[in-house]
Amino acid sequence: DATPGEPLVSQAGDVVATVRVNPNPAASFDLRTAYDVLYDDIRTVSLSANLRSLKLGYARFSYFLNRDLGGTSDTENKKAPNGMPIQVPVRRFADASQIRLIGGTAFLKRKVTLDFEGSYDIQSRILRDQRYRLGYNTQCCGVLVEVARRDFQTIDEIEYRFVLNLRGVGTLLDLQGWPR
């Protein structure tokens, strides 16, 4: 049952399927999808791949799709056949999809680490998140420097972080700053 102009609702949940393949201990592939029984269509899809190597580092690729099957009710200005302006009901759909990449590697017998994270909004064509980490570890301590940038619709934010860890003691210093 539906009311004209209102979104369809149902007590029934999505049918979810997950497939995972591990061709070897250093690699995995996941596919997840949710099928909406009310709209008789696929609502979400998630695809990810993970690769790991003790010598080279790690990488993870993910793709997410979230479909707006119901849309939202709205009105649009049109002209009637007689040329008079009228308001016509329309449905607006806002699908969202994103690509995410995470990776890292180590140098000098794992004393220096370098990591990256980033997510790209396909519809908006914007790199939403970026995070870069550089670490240095010795037998007694570790230092981490991190720069993160987030791009929201209303604000662009950059965050800096410095961490000093002492082995056997824990985190001695964890400084964060937001310049803008």
N, C-alpha and C positions, 0 to 999 in steps of 0.2 A: 504494500500500500504506500502511496506517495501523495504528498500535497503539492500541487503545482507551485513552482518557484522555490521549493525547499529541497535540500539534498536528500537523497535516499539514505536510509539507515537500516541496519539489520543487526540482529543479535548474533548471527552466525559469524564466526571468525574466518580468517584466511586459511587456506590449505597451504602448508609450507613444505618445501622439499629441499633437502641438503645433500650435496654430493661432495665427497672429499677423496682426493687421489694423492697418494704418497708414492711416487715412482722410486724414490730412494730416501734414505734418512735425512738428506740435506735439501729436499724439495717437497713442496706440497701445493696443491691446487684445490680451491674451494669454489663451489657454485651454490648459491642459495637463492631461492625464489619463493614468492608468496603469491598465490592465486586467489583473487577476490571472487567469492561465489555469488555475491550480489550483482556485480557488474560483469561477471563472466569474462574476466580478463586478468592479466598479470599486473599486480600492483607494485612489487619491488623485485629487483634483481641485484645481486651482489656477486662479484667475481674477484677472487684474489689469488695471487701466486706468491710463494715464499721460497727464497733460495738462500742457503747458508753455506759458508766455506770457512774453515779455520784459517786458511791462508789469505783469502781475498776479502772476506767480510760477509755482509748480509744485504739482502734487498727484498722489499715487499712492495708489490703493486696491487692496488685495489681499485675497482670500479663499482660505483653505487648508482642505482637508478631508483627513484621513488616517483611513481606516477600518480597524478591527481585525477583519479577516475571519475569522481563526482563533480569536480569543478565547484565554482561558486556562482551564485545567482547575481546578476547585475543587469543594468539597463543600458541601452545605447540609443543615441539620438539618430533617427532616420527621418526620411521624408515619405509621407504618404503619397499615393498616386496623384492626389490633387495638389501636391506640393507643400502641404502643411507639415510642420515638424511634429513627430510623434516619438514616444519612448517605446522601444521594443525590448522585451526580455531576452537576455543572452546568457550563456554559460561561459565562464572563463576558466581555462585549465592551466595549471602551473606545475609542470613536471620539474623535478630537480634531479640532476645527475652530477657526479663528482668523480674525479680521479685523484687517488692518493698514492704518493710514493714515499717510501721510507728506506733509508740505506745507510750503511756505515762500513768503515774499514779500520784497520789498526796497522801501525808501523813500528819499527824498532823494537821487535819482540813484544808487541802489545803495550808498549809504554805510551805511545801517542795514539789517540783515537780521534776519529773524525766521523761525525754523523750528520744526516740531513733528513728533514721531514718536510713535506709540502703537499697541499691539496689545492686542486684546481676546479672551480665551479664552471662546468661546461656551458650552462645556459647564460650566465652573466659574463663569461669569458674573463674571469678574474682569478688570480692566484690568491686564494683566501688566506692560507697559512703558509708560513715558511719558518723553519727552525734549523739553526746551524749550531753544532756543538763541537768544541775542540777540547780534548782532555789530555792531561799528562799525568802518568802514574809512576811512582817509585815504590821501593820496598816500604817506606814509612808514611808516605802521604800521596794525595792526589789533588789535582787542580782541574777545575772545569770552567770553561768560559762558554757562554751561550748567548745567542742573539735570536730573538723570535719576532716575527712580524705578522700581524693579523689585520686583514682588510675586511671590515664589516661595512654594511651599507652606509652607516652614518659616521663611522670613525675609522681612521687608519692608525694602528697602534704598534709601536716598537717597544720591545722589552729586552733588557740586558740582565745577565745573571753571572755571578762569580761565586764559585763554591770551593772551599778548602776542606778536605777530609784528612783526618789523621788515623792511621791504621791502629785498631784496638781502642780508639777513643770515639770516633764517629765524626760527624760534621762539626767542624770548629767554626766555620764562617759560611754564611749563605746570604749574599747580598743581591737584591733585585732592584731594578730601577726602570721607570717608565718615563722617558724624556718627553713624550707628546702623546 
